[in-house]
Amino acid sequence: MAQYGNFGPLIGVIYLSNTHCKFMIFSTKNAEVLTFHELKLKQIVHNAGWLEYDPNEIWKYTQECIEVAYKNLVILEISPHDIIAVGICNMRGTTVMWDKETGNALHNAIGWTDCRCTSLLKTLLNNVKQNVDYLRPLSGLPLSTCFSALKIKWLLENVTAVKEALASDTLCFGTLDSWIMWNLTGSETCGVHSTDVTNAQYTGLMNIHTMQWDEKLCNFYRIPMQILPKIRSNSEIYGYIIEGPLNNTPIAGVIGDQPAALLGQLSLNVGQNVCNIDDSCFVLLNTGEELIESENGLLSIVSYKLGPKAKACHALEGAISNAGSTVQWLKEGLRINTEINSNDNVVEVLNTFLGESSMISSSCSSSILNAECGVAARRSEITFVPAFHGLYAPYWRYDARGIILGLTSQTTAENVTQAAYEATGFQIHEVLEAFKRDTAANWNWKDIKERLIFGGDYAENTSFVQFIADIVGFVLERPQTTAPCALGAMIAAGITMKVVDKNYAQIAYMPPADAISPTTTPNRRALLYKRWEYAVKKCLSWNNYETFEEDIALFAQRERDTNLPIRRSLPGSIFLTSAFVFLIVAKFLNQK
């Protein structure tokens, strides 16, 4: 039996997020990250709503991260020969096209949030009578620009190099896991062209029931099936790395970032919720081996399949396009200071959700509501719907646009930031309510704790998380783990190499966690949510010009008719007067 150092066998994980490329080296004994290296990815924006990455830069950064982390391991006097396998974890939906004879990328990778395909989506929706769920029974997904299928279609129609490669039968498509795997395993010489079930589903071309490419789905989008990679489970040996410090190391696990977070947060029991928040936000509900077809705007997904012969586990997923990116937009686009003022003597700014008339916690009493505590005591009544590229779950409306309502001359930058924080909470709340509606017939939610396991880059912002807890009304558990997505990929690879299993992971890898409780009353949350629903309706109707003209006509009528408020009050006045008369008559008759 092989002998390892004090940390046991090690597994490296390549993690490609929306913003960074990382290589992390885990100990399989306790899931400790022994060392890592990361580089920031350059986001390329040619037009509004477009988002691209340079595939060659991603491959170059992956190599550099592996080399530096490997050297760090040597510096720490840990044997790099203890690395027994590599896993890959990546953002799903980002699309790459390359030539299999030259190994060259034919276009920049198109990011999953890119919305250049909106016109293609409009055409498809017109063909299916605006039924956004037309393909849901096969794919588990609605029609949307965020999945790879429309991006593939756009590249096939608009990029000459892609058309030529298709004509010569040398075209390959893949998500970022496929692109990196292709290069790690020899590229044009002997590269492996594969993907896993979680990335494959996010293309919109995989049949959710068979977990293979579906001919009907490919025909609907007019995408040739020969360009697609082979679909495999999350835990198996895909191939071996050629060249570099990890030469001959097996690639033993591949998984998309959000399913990986579900696995990495060890939410392996049916009914557990996980929320991962960075630039975007994803909320997942573990449904176990049961595939629940959503009727409320959620995605029915494969969460993981830990082996070729293992049974697949499923989840319901709510995708929210703008979360941390909304705060980043305020900071970079509007030059707003997005720091929330806080005072150590105040139990967070979020106690302000109780309203101005409520008691302020701790030492910030009504007699000292000075400038320092005043912002905490007076919460702005504005609502911000950040639908910059449309709204995803549960609406799936590409035509929605962002909106801010309730601005006054007293509105401050901090009020706008608060509203941005709240917006993520409202969207998470909508997803959680959709979870309940989709599972009402199968599950008794009274037996399921209202807890949400929270992770991601923005989970470190306590003010942000507290705002969300107050809006959602759940206790938010925040495990102190470095990267749940990468940990999920490590577990998948460890299962392949038979050094990890799910039971061991739940015992040995469970990190300490802090809990953030809501500070609002249910009535206050209900009031805020009604205002949010009103704002969303306005947001969804932004391009509805018929409603727009009716609103303009109503405004004009109000300006011309100064007595409109009086006339509108007449029905109420008549009701009160007649009710009083009937009361007198009833009393008179009763005496008779």
N, C-alpha and C positions, 0 to 999 in steps of 0.2 A: 504493500500500500504506500502511495506517495506520502512523503513527509513535508509538512508545511511549517512556516514560522509561527510566531505567537498569535498572529491574527487569522490563522487558518487559510484555506484557499481564498483567493481574491478574484473579484469579477469587475471588469471595467465597463463603464456605460457611456456611450456617446449620446448626448442629449442635445437636440436641436429645438430650441424654443422660438418664439416669435422674434426675440431680440438677441439671443446669444447662442454660441456653439460652446459646449462644455464636454470635457472628458473627466469622469469621476471614477475613482477606484475604491470599491467597497470591500470591507471585510465581511465574509459570509457568516462569521460567528455571531456578530452583534449588529450588523448593518452600519457600522461606523464608516464615515467617509475618511479614508486615510490621507488622500490628497486629491487635488483636482486642478484643472486649468481651464479658463474660459476666455473667449474673445467675443467682442460685440459685433453682430452682423450689421452690415450696411443695408438699410431699407431704401429701395429705389422707387421714387414716385414721379412718373412722367406726367400724369394727369390726375385731376381730382378723383379720388376713389380708387385709384390704381395702387397696387403694391407689388413690388418685385424684389427678388434676391438674385445675386450672381451665383449660379451653381458652382462655378470654378472656385470662387472665394469660399464657399461653404466647404468644399472638398479640401482646399488648402488649409483652412482653419481647423478642420477636423484632424488633419495630419499633424499640425503644429500642437494642438491641444494634447494629442496622444503622446507626442515626443516629450513635451515639457512635463506632463504628469508622470511619465515613465522615469524621467531624470529625477524628479522630486522624490519618487519612491526610493531610488538609489541613495539620494542624499539622506533620507530618513533611515537608511540602513535596513530597509525592508526588501527582501528578495523579489525582484520583478518576475522571477520565474514562478512565483506563487499565483500569478494571474492565469487562471485556467480557461477563461472564456470572456467574450465581449457581448454586451447587449446594446440594442439601439432603441432609443425613444425619440419621437419626433412629433412636431405639430402636424396634424392630419390635414388633408385637403390641398396643401401646397403642391403645385404641379410642375413637373420637369419633363422635357422632351430631349432625347439625345440620339445620336447615330451609333448603332452597335458596331459598325465597322471601324469608325474613327475614334469612338469614345467621346466625341465632342458634344457638348450641350448645344442645342439648336436655337435656344431662346432663353432669356432669363426665367428663373422659376417664378411662377405667378402665385402670390400669397393667398391663403385661404379666405381672407377678408376682402380681396380684390373684387370690385363690382363692375368691371368692364363688360361683363356678359349680360348686362341688364336688358339690352335690346333683344338678345337671343332668348332670354327668359320670357320677355313679353310675347314674342312670337309663339313660343311653345305653349304658354298659358292660353293664348288666343285659340290655339289648335285644340286644346282640351277644355274649352269653355270655362276658363279661369279656375279650374279645379287644381289647386296647389297640391292636393293629396293624390293625384292621379296615379303615381307610381308607388305610393306608400305600401300597398299590399305586397309588392315584390321586394322593394329596397329597404323599407322601414323609414324612409326619408321623404320629406316634402320636396317639391321643386324649388330650388334656390341657387343663387350664384355662389354660395360658399362651398359647395361640393365640387369635386374635380371634373365631373363630366362636362359641364358647360365650358370650363377652361380648356379642356382637350379640344372641344368642338371649335372654340375660338381660334386656337393655335392652328388647327387643321385648315381653317378657312382664311386665315390672315397672314400666316408666316410662310414665305416661299421655301425656306430651307426645310421646314416640316413637310410641306407638300412633296418636295423632291425626295426626301428620305422615305416617305410612305410609298411613292411610286417605285422606288428601287428596293423596297422591302427591307429597309435597314432601320426603320423607326422604332424607338422604344419609348414607352411612357412609364413614369413612376412617380410616386410621392417621394419625399426626401429620404425615407428609409431605403427605398429601392436604389436611389441615386448613389448614396453613400456605400451601400452594400456592393453595388456593381463595381465601384472603384476600389474598394478594399479587397475584393476577391479577384482582381486582375483586369478589370475594364474590358477593352476590346479583345484581349487575349483569351480570357476564360472567365469573364465576369458572370456572377450569378444574378439572374433577373427574376427576383421574387419579391413578395410583400407578405404582410400578415393579414389576418381577417379584420382587425380593427381599422387599419389603413385602407384596406380594400373596400370596406363598406362605405367609408367616407368619400369614395369616388362617386357613389350613386349608381354604380354598375354591377354591384354584387347582389345576388339573391340572398336575402336574409335567412331563408329557410335551408337552402342547399349549401350556402357559404362558398359558392363558386360564381364566376362571371356568368351573367344571364344574357342569353341571346336577345330576348325581347327588349331588355333595357338598352343594350348596345345598339340595336336597330332603331329604337326610339330617338337616340341621340345621333345616330349615323356614325358610330365609332367602330372602326375595325377591331375585332377581338385579338388579332395576332400581335398588336402592339402592347398588349397588357401583360404584366408580370404574373408569375405563378402564385396562387394564393396558398399560404401555409399557416399552421397554427402559431401561437405566440412562443411556444417552448419546443424547439427542435433545432438541430444543427443545420443552418442554412448553407454554410460553406466555410472556408478557411481564409484568413487574412494572408495576403501575399506581400512580402517586403515590409520594411519598417521594423520598429522595435518589437511589434507584436506578431512577427512573421510566424505563420502556421498555427495561430490561435484561432479556435473556432468561434464563429458568430452563432451564439446559442439561444438568443431571444430577441424578438422584435415586437414592439407594441406602440400604439398611438398614445399621445401624452395624457389625454383625459382618462381613458380606461386604465392606463398605467397608474394614474393618481388614485383611482379606486382601489387598485391592488396594493399600491405603496402605502396608503393610509390604513391598510388592513381592514377595510370595510367589506369583509367577506361573507357577512350574514345578510339574509334577505331582509329588506326594510331599512337598511342603513343608507343615510344620505351623505354625499360628499360634495363639497363646493371648492373649486379651484379658481382663484382669481388672480389674473395678471392684467395684461392689456384688455383682454376679454374675460369672460366669466362662464364657467360651465358647472352645472349642477347635475349630479347623477344619483339615481336611486337603484340600488342593487335589487334585481328581481330574481336572482338565482338562475336556475335552469329554465324558468318560465319566460317565454317570449310574449310580452304584452304589447299588442298593437295599439298605439296611442290614438285616441280620438280627440285629443285636446292640444294638438300642436307640438308634441314632444317627439323626440327621435327614439325609435326602438332599435337598440344597438347590441352588437356582440361586445361584452365587456372584456372577456378573455377566454381563450381556449388553450389550456396549459398542457399541450401535447397533441400529436396527430390523432391519437385514439381517445383523448379526453373529451368529456362532454363540454359543450360550450356554456358559459354563463352569460347572462344578458343583463341589460340595464335600460332604464328610461333616462334620457338625457335632455336637458334644457340648455340650449346654446344662446348666450347673450353676447352680442358683438362688441359693445363698448362698456368697459368698466374702468379699469385703471387708465385706459387710453383717454377717457373723458377728463380725468384729472390732469393728465399730461397735456391735453389740448388747452385746458385753461391756463396751464403754466407756460407753454411754449407759443400757443396761438394767440391768446389774449393777454399774455404777460401778467397773469394774476398770481399773487402769492397764495399757494394752496395749503399753507400750513394753518391748522386750526388752533387758535389760541387756547391754552389750557392753564389751569392753576392747580398746583398740587393740593390745595385745600378744597378743591371742588371735585365731586365725584364725576369727572368727565363732563365735557360740554353737552353730552347726549342726554343728560337729565333734563335739558330744556325741552325735550319732546313732551314733557308733561304739561307744558303750557305756562303762560305768564302768571297765572293765578295759583300755580301749585307751589308747594314748599320746596325751596332749593336745598339740596343735601349739604351735609357737612357744615363748615363754619361760614359759608357764604350766605348769611342770613339776610332778611329783607332790609335790615338797617345799614348793610354795607354793600348794597348793589352799586358799587362804583364802576369806573371804567373797566377795571380788571374782571369783575364778575358780571358786568352788564350784558356782554355779548352772550354769556351762558344763559342769562335769564330771559333774553328776548330772541326767540327763534324767528327767522324770517319765514314768511308764508308763501314762498315761491316754489314752483315745481318745474323741474328740468327733465325733459325726455331726450336723451342723447342718441337719437336715431340718425346718426350721421350717414350711414349707408343702409337705411331701412331698419326694420325691426325683425329679429329672428324669433325664437320661441317666446310665447306660444302663437304669435301672429303670422310670421313668415310673410311680411309685407315689404317688398323691395321698394315700394313707392313712398313709404313713410319718411318723414324728415324731422330733424331735431327741432325742439321748441322749448322756450322758457316763458312761463306765465307768472304773473303776479309781481312784476318789477315795480318798485316805487323809488322815489328820490332818496329814501333811506336805505335802500338795498346796498349792501357792502360786498366786497370780494369774498369775504368769509361766508356770507349768506349763500352766494353762488356755489362756493365749494361744498357747503353743507348740502345743498340741493343735488349736487353731482354725486356725493356720497350716498344720499338717500335713493337716488335713481337706481343704483345697483341693487340696493335692498328691495325696492319695489319690484324690480324684474325677477329677483330671486324668489320673492313672495309669490309672484304669478306662477313661476315654475313649480314651486312646492304645492300650490293649490291644484295645479294640473296633475301632479303626481297622485294626489288624493282622489281626484275625479276618475283618473284612468284605472285605479286599483280598487275603487269602492266596492265592486262586485266580488272581488277575490279576497280582500284583506279587511281586517278590523283595525282601523287606525288608532283606536283607543288603547290597543296593546303595544303600539309602537311609540317609543319616546320621541318627543319633539326636540331632537338634537341634530345639529348639523356640523359635521367635521369639516374644518376650514383649513385651506392651505393655499400656497402660491405666493408670488412675490409681494403682492399688496396685503397679504395676511399679516405682515409685520407692522402695518400701520394700525395701531390700536384704535385710534379715533375712527378710522374707516370701518373697522370691524364692529365697533360699538354702534355706529349709525345703522349698520345692517342688522345687528341683533335687535335694535329697537323697532325697526320697520317689520322684520320678519316675525318677531315674537318667539324665536327659538333660542335655546342655549347654544352658543357656538363653541365647540371644542377645537382648540388650536394646538395640535400635536407639535412638539418641538423637534421637527425633523427637517433636515436641510433641503431635501428635494424629493417629495413623494413620488413624482413622475419617474425620476431616475431610479428610485428604490423599487418601483414596480417592475421596471425593466430588469433590474438585478435579480429580483425574485423569479421572474420568468426564465432568465438564463440559468439561475441556480437550480431550478427544477429540472431543466434539461441535463445538467451536469450531475444531478443526484446529490447535491450538497445542501439543498434547501427543499423543504416542503411547506405547504400552507400552515399546517399545525405548528411546526417549529417556528415559522415566521411570526405567528400570532403570539407566541410565548416570548421569543427572544428579541423581536424587533419592535415591540410596542413601546413608543417613546412616551416620556412624561408629557402632559398636556395641561394648558390652562383653559379655564372656561370663562366666557363672557356672557353675562345674563342680560336680558332686555330690561330696560328701566321705564318702559311706557305702560300705560293701561291699555286694555283691549279697545276701549271706546276711542281713545286718542288715535290708535293705529287705524281703526276703521275710518275715522274722519280723514286722516291723511291719505288713506288708500282711495277714498272716493274722489279726492282732488286729483290723485294720480290718474285714475280711470278717465276723468274728464279731460285731462291733458293728453292722454293717449288717443282719445277719440279725435281731438283736434289734430294731433300729429298724423293719424291715419288718413284724415280727410284733407291733408294739405294740398293735394293735387286734384281734389274733387271740385272742379270749377262750377258745377251746378250749385252746390252748397255754398260756395264762395259768393256767387252772385246773389243768392237769397240773403246771405248775411249782410252784404253791401246794401241791398234794398232795405233791409230792416234798419240798418244804421241811418240811412237817408231819411226814412220815415220818422225816426225818432227826432232827427234834426228839424224836420218840417213841422211836426206835430208836437207842440210844447205841452199839450194836454194828454199825451199818450200815457204817462204814469198814472194820471187821474182816472182815465178810462179803463186802464188795466186793473185799477183798484175797485171799480164798480161791482164786479161780480162778488167780490169778498164782502163789500158793504151791504149789498142786497141780501146775501146769505145771513149776515149777522143780524140785520134788521128783522128779516122774516123769522129767524129762529127766536128772537126775543118776543115777537108778536105771538108765535105759536105757544111759547112758554106761558104767557099771560092767559091765553085762551084755555090752555090745558088746565091751569090752576083754577080758573073760573068754573069750568065744567066739573072739575073734581069736587069743588065746594057744593055745586048743585046736586 
